[in-house]
């Protein structure tokens, strides 16, 4: 998954849904990259809990997930 950085002006982050989630799939993940942080949420529960990780942590996770 490739991420573009969201605006740095304090506006809302640009969330991107995983291409593996499909349009109405049951496992929908969205991510948004801001300087220094990658945010992760469930697209079916947008106001719900979110994870925030460092870009390097996200890169390691994506590399691991791609091989398993």
MMTF fields as JSON, N, C-alpha, C and O atoms, coordinates in Angstrom:
{
  "mmtfVersion": "1.0.0",
  "mmtfProducer": "UNKNOWN",
  "numBonds": 271,
  "numAtoms": 272,
  "numGroups": 68,
  "numChains": 1,
  "numModels": 1,
  "chainsPerModel": [1],
  "groupsPerChain": [68],
  "chainIdList": ["A"],
  "bondAtomList": [4, 2, 8, 6, 12, 10, 16, 14, 20, 18, 24, 22, 28, 26, 32, 30, 36, 34, 40, 38, 44, 42, 48, 46, 52, 50, 56, 54, 60, 58, 64, 62, 68, 66, 72, 70, 76, 74, 80, 78, 84, 82, 88, 86, 92, 90, 96, 94, 100, 98, 104, 102, 108, 106, 112, 110, 116, 114, 120, 118, 124, 122, 128, 126, 132, 130, 136, 134, 140, 138, 144, 142, 148, 146, 152, 150, 156, 154, 160, 158, 164, 162, 168, 166, 172, 170, 176, 174, 180, 178, 184, 182, 188, 186, 192, 190, 196, 194, 200, 198, 204, 202, 208, 206, 212, 210, 216, 214, 220, 218, 224, 222, 228, 226, 232, 230, 236, 234, 240, 238, 244, 242, 248, 246, 252, 250, 256, 254, 260, 258, 264, 262, 268, 266],
  "bondOrderList": [1, 1, 1, 1, 1, 1, 1, 1, 1, 1, 1, 1, 1, 1, 1, 1, 1, 1, 1, 1, 1, 1, 1, 1, 1, 1, 1, 1, 1, 1, 1, 1, 1, 1, 1, 1, 1, 1, 1, 1, 1, 1, 1, 1, 1, 1, 1, 1, 1, 1, 1, 1, 1, 1, 1, 1, 1, 1, 1, 1, 1, 1, 1, 1, 1, 1, 1],
  "groupList": [{"groupName": "UNK", "atomNameList": ["N", "CA", "C", "O"], "elementList": ["N", "C", "C", "O"], "formalChargeList": [0, 0, 0, 0], "bondAtomList": [1, 0, 2, 1, 3, 2], "bondOrderList": [1, 1, 2], "singleLetterCode": "X", "chemCompType": "L-PEPTIDE LINKING"}],
  "groupTypeList": [0, 0, 0, 0, 0, 0, 0, 0, 0, 0, 0, 0, 0, 0, 0, 0, 0, 0, 0, 0, 0, 0, 0, 0, 0, 0, 0, 0, 0, 0, 0, 0, 0, 0, 0, 0, 0, 0, 0, 0, 0, 0, 0, 0, 0, 0, 0, 0, 0, 0, 0, 0, 0, 0, 0, 0, 0, 0, 0, 0, 0, 0, 0, 0, 0, 0, 0, 0],
  "groupIdList": [1, 2, 3, 4, 5, 6, 7, 8, 9, 10, 11, 12, 13, 14, 15, 16, 17, 18, 19, 20, 21, 22, 23, 24, 25, 26, 27, 28, 29, 30, 31, 32, 33, 34, 35, 36, 37, 38, 39, 40, 41, 42, 43, 44, 45, 46, 47, 48, 49, 50, 51, 52, 53, 54, 55, 56, 57, 58, 59, 60, 61, 62, 63, 64, 65, 66, 67, 68],
  "secStructList": [7, 7, 7, 7, 5, 7, 7, 1, 1, 1, 7, 7, 7, 7, 7, 3, 3, 7, 6, 6, 1, 6, 6, 6, 7, 1, 1, 7, 3, 3, 3, 3, 3, 3, 6, 6, 3, 3, 3, 3, 3, 3, 6, 6, 1, 6, 6, 1, 7, 3, 3, 3, 3, 7, 2, 2, 2, 2, 2, 2, 2, 2, 2, 2, 2, 2, 2, 7],
  "xCoordList": [0.847, 0.0, 0.895, 1.827, 0.625, 1.381, 0.573, -0.622, 1.231, 0.547, 1.104, 2.313, 0.208, 0.606, 0.419, -0.51, 1.301, 1.132, -0.092, -0.341, -0.849, -1.986, -1.476, -0.298, -2.357, -1.996, -1.356, -1.773, -0.356, 0.338, -0.256, 0.287, -1.353, -1.919, -2.911, -3.626, -2.961, -3.868, -5.255, -6.106, -5.497, -6.796, -6.896, -5.915, -8.073, -8.307, -7.408, -7.159, -6.923, -6.072, -6.861, -8.077, -6.173, -6.791, -6.721, -5.651, -7.871, -7.94, -8.025, -8.733, -7.298, -7.27, -7.657, -7.063, -8.656, -9.106, -8.218, -7.829, -7.905, -7.081, -7.731, -8.941, -6.931, -7.45, -7.894, -8.659, -7.436, -7.839, -9.197, -9.769, -9.718, -10.987, -12.189, -13.262, -12.047, -13.191, -14.133, -13.858, -15.234, -16.176, -16.995, -17.195, -17.467, -18.317, -17.806, -18.585, -16.517, -15.945, -16.069, -16.197, -16.033, -16.193, -14.954, -15.066, -13.792, -12.564, -11.995, -11.099, -12.509, -12.108, -11.177, -11.535, -9.985, -8.983, -8.677, -8.531, -8.581, -8.187, -6.959, -6.796, -6.1, -4.913, -4.792, -5.279, -4.138, -3.855, -2.456, -2.134, -1.638, -0.27, -0.169, -0.61, 0.408, 0.732, 2.227, 2.817, 2.848, 4.283, 4.601, 4.164, 5.348, 5.781, 4.842, 5.19, 3.634, 2.665, 1.821, 1.455, 1.516, 0.541, -0.634, -0.455, -1.829, -3.048, -3.803, -3.861, -4.384, -5.087, -6.441, -6.532, -7.504, -8.839, -9.661, -9.31, -10.757, -11.739, -12.701, -13.343, -12.817, -13.666, -15.151, -15.955, -15.519, -16.914, -17.246, -18.412, -16.211, -16.404, -15.472, -14.556, -15.725, -14.823, -14.588, -13.461, -15.59, -15.31, -14.708, -14.356, -14.591, -14.108, -12.609, -11.968, -12.062, -10.646, -9.743, -10.094, -8.582, -7.581, -6.221, -5.95, -5.383, -3.991, -3.147, -3.501, -2.038, -1.084, 0.304, 0.708, 1.03, 2.364, 3.338, 2.935, 4.604, 5.647, 5.691, 5.381, 6.065, 6.15, 7.064, 6.777, 8.145, 9.037, 8.346, 8.538, 7.553, 6.795, 5.782, 5.628, 5.091, 4.118, 4.814, 4.294, 5.97, 6.709, 7.097, 6.992, 7.541, 7.897, 6.66, 6.716, 5.539, 4.303, 3.849, 3.52, 3.826, 3.381, 4.29, 3.809, 5.603, 6.544, 6.268, 6.261, 6.044, 5.749, 4.436, 4.374, 3.395, 2.084, 2.123, 1.407, 2.95, 3.033, 3.669, 3.444, 4.456, 5.139, 4.413, 4.825, 3.351, 2.625, 1.188, 0.444],
  "yCoordList": [-1.165, 0.0, 1.231, 1.323, 2.146, 3.385, 4.504, 4.644, 5.298, 6.39, 7.725, 7.883, 8.69, 10.083, 10.784, 10.483, 11.714, 12.495, 13.377, 13.981, 13.449, 14.362, 15.782, 16.002, 16.723, 18.137, 18.421, 17.874, 19.267, 19.628, 20.873, 21.37, 21.38, 22.633, 22.432, 23.364, 21.23, 20.972, 20.523, 20.258, 20.434, 19.951, 18.445, 17.801, 17.904, 16.483, 15.624, 15.964, 14.515, 13.631, 12.996, 12.83, 12.646, 11.99, 10.477, 9.874, 9.883, 8.449, 7.681, 8.088, 6.565, 5.718, 4.309, 3.745, 3.738, 2.38, 1.365, 1.567, 0.293, -0.766, -1.326, -1.552, -1.545, -2.122, -3.567, -4.093, -4.215, -5.58, -5.638, -6.72, -4.516, -4.498, -4.582, -4.998, -4.204, -4.199, -3.065, -2.293, -2.957, -1.868, -2.078, -1.14, -3.284, -3.557, -4.751, -5.438, -5.002, -6.158, -6.073, -4.979, -7.221, -7.234, -6.749, -6.356, -6.769, -6.377, -5.129, -5.22, -3.98, -2.729, -1.933, -1.559, -1.684, -0.912, 0.346, 0.3, 1.47, 2.732, 3.257, 3.067, 3.921, 4.536, 5.973, 6.325, 6.786, 8.176, 8.5, 8.256, 9.046, 9.399, 10.893, 11.697, 11.254, 12.64, 12.666, 11.607, 13.817, 13.843, 13.159, 13.615, 12.087, 11.395, 10.345, 9.658, 10.193, 9.233, 8.632, 9.311, 7.334, 6.669, 6.287, 5.602, 6.734, 6.471, 5.33, 5.25, 4.443, 3.269, 3.197, 3.386, 2.92, 2.783, 1.773, 1.391, 1.352, 0.472, 1.359, 2.225, 1.167, 2.04, 1.883, 2.748, 0.796, 0.595, 1.296, 1.393, 1.781, 2.461, 3.677, 3.752, 4.616, 5.762, 6.584, 7.032, 6.809, 7.579, 6.724, 7.245, 5.422, 4.504, 4.615, 5.583, 3.617, 3.645, 3.665, 3.155, 4.263, 4.351, 3.993, 4.172, 3.492, 3.251, 4.333, 4.863, 4.657, 5.601, 4.998, 4.676, 4.847, 4.255, 5.112, 5.917, 4.929, 5.619, 5.065, 3.892, 5.878, 5.389, 4.173, 3.282, 4.119, 2.952, 1.694, 0.613, 1.821, 0.685, 0.208, -0.996, 1.137, 0.787, 0.067, -0.924, 0.551, -0.066, -1.507, -2.393, -1.742, -3.103, -3.99, -5.126, -3.482, -4.256, -4.62, -5.777, -3.656, -3.908, -4.919, -5.8, -4.803, -5.776, -7.182, -8.158, -7.265, -8.569, -9.127, -10.299, -8.312, -8.765, -9.229, -10.155, -8.589, -8.934, -10.302, -10.934, -10.758, -12.051, -13.192, -14.345, -12.902, -13.95, -14.054, -14.885],
  "zCoordList": [0.0, 0.0, 0.0, 0.798, -0.862, -0.945, -0.315, -0.576, 0.515, 1.197, 0.756, 0.587, 0.57, 0.369, 1.699, 2.448, 1.983, 3.204, 3.09, 2.047, 4.162, 4.226, 4.392, 4.675, 4.216, 4.336, 5.685, 6.706, 5.686, 6.915, 7.565, 8.552, 7.033, 7.532, 8.676, 9.044, 9.237, 10.346, 9.922, 10.771, 8.608, 8.151, 8.407, 8.78, 8.204, 8.449, 7.565, 6.409, 8.112, 7.301, 6.164, 6.26, 5.1, 3.951, 4.168, 4.09, 4.439, 4.7, 3.387, 2.465, 3.309, 2.12, 2.539, 3.458, 1.863, 2.182, 1.473, 0.322, 2.152, 1.581, 0.325, 0.289, -0.694, -1.937, -1.725, -2.533, -0.666, -0.36, 0.325, 0.459, 0.756, 1.472, 0.548, 0.984, -0.705, -1.605, -1.25, -0.331, -1.964, -1.722, -0.458, 0.314, -0.242, 0.914, 1.704, 2.364, 1.644, 2.323, 3.828, 4.379, 4.509, 5.954, 6.715, 7.876, 6.09, 6.776, 6.114, 5.275, 6.486, 5.843, 6.742, 7.858, 6.239, 6.969, 6.175, 4.954, 6.876, 6.25, 6.966, 8.171, 6.211, 6.786, 6.296, 5.222, 7.101, 6.733, 7.238, 8.401, 6.368, 6.744, 6.984, 6.162, 8.107, 8.416, 8.713, 8.926, 8.733, 9.004, 10.346, 11.402, 10.288, 11.494, 12.04, 13.0, 11.448, 11.988, 10.873, 9.914, 11.019, 10.155, 11.056, 12.063, 10.688, 11.456, 10.787, 9.56, 11.602, 11.099, 11.799, 13.012, 11.016, 11.607, 10.822, 9.706, 11.428, 10.801, 10.028, 10.622, 8.723, 7.911, 8.24, 7.892, 8.901, 9.287, 10.607, 10.99, 11.299, 12.584, 12.619, 13.437, 11.724, 11.551, 12.809, 13.02, 13.659, 14.877, 15.998, 17.056, 15.766, 16.795, 17.046, 16.636, 17.721, 18.079, 16.85, 15.786, 17.028, 15.957, 16.518, 17.706, 15.652, 15.998, 15.354, 14.301, 15.982, 15.404, 15.585, 16.702, 14.481, 14.528, 13.727, 12.887, 13.999, 13.242, 11.818, 11.611, 10.841, 9.46, 9.32, 8.52, 10.073, 9.985, 10.5, 9.943, 11.548, 12.073, 11.046, 10.84, 10.399, 9.358, 8.2, 7.688, 7.792, 6.677, 7.018, 6.17, 8.244, 8.667, 8.66, 8.189, 9.179, 9.196, 7.785, 7.524, 6.882, 5.509, 4.824, 4.111, 5.033, 4.455, 4.995, 4.246, 6.3, 6.922, 6.379, 6.007, 6.327, 5.87, 4.412, 4.032, 3.609, 2.19, 1.972, 0.94, 2.931, 2.765, 3.455, 3.326, 4.18, 4.92, 4.486, 5.009]
}
